[in-house]
């Protein structure tokens, strides 16, 4: 035992999320320009064979640069939480976007569950992993909670 709390697969998932951050920021060269670290350090952070992980401030910069909280979302999932973007309501047009996002994410979750059920009429642990069913359900939950936050804000007098 290595004394850590999580499995090797969990840490590899953090590396994969870091790789997505760097990719979305335009690759190692461009990602280095929006952080305090060099290209080589970023390469190490995303390399599954390296023991180095991205520091929190660098992850914050990368997530701000590309608008997608890949690493924060992965950390939240591994700790049993759901990351929810706070809604930005600037008028009634936002309600349609909320509903569209909910429909899309719920549809994807239902589709993968249906795909798993279509083989044998049940869902196996392997299917949950292979089809990423939990991730799809989490993404649907995130959208529903976002709508809930918007409704609570509206109820409290927000627009």
Buried (B, 14 or more C-beta within 10 A) or exposed (E): EEEEEEEEEBBEBBBBBBBBBBBBBBEBEEBBEBBEBEBEBBBBBBEEEEEEBBBEEBBBBBBEBBEBBBBBBBBBBBEEEBBBEEBEBEEEEBBEBBEEBBEEBBEBBEEBBEBBEEEEEEBEEEBBEEBBBEBBBBBBBBBBBBBEBBBEBEEEEEE
